[in-house]
């Protein structure tokens, strides 16, 4: 079993409509989003990989197919369920009863009927760990995972090598990181910022 794999973590491309905090992942890529991804592909921004994984949402699948011309394997990434707030602009959402109830809660609870954020994060960590294990078992040295910004940040903050300090930063649409993941120590290193 190989002890280290390289994984490109890529954020989905820009959506058709202006992005808000409660935007559904199923809103398709916009014209600008497609243009930016195509330019990055032309400029060889994305490292070549042996396998591609994608989040099930439409925008992630579209992004994966524009970047990599090989079929992507869909993995069951879990998303926050924004229930009654989905696709609302922030100003509109703050005035709703659903938002007020969520904002007043003492613990980090879910909005509406969704799972609490920490459960969503734990499930996505397990999915990432499963991807890494499959790659190592099959001696596949590199892969890409196209997903949302929150999933990328969750993975990085969970596995970043101790001693490496990660600044929270906004990952641009179509941007991300090339990381190496050590199976034995369960740590990752950021090798390259992809923008």
Protein Blocks (a to p, Z undefined) as FASTA:
>chain_A
ZZbdcdddddddddfbdcdfkbcfkbccdfklmmmmmmmmmnomaccdfbdcddfbfklm
mmmmmmpccdcdddfddcddekjmgopafklmmmpmklmmmmmpmbdcdehjbccfklmm
mmmmmmmmmmmmmmmmnopabdcddddfklmmmmmmmmgcghiacddddddehiacdddd
dfklopacdfbdcZZ
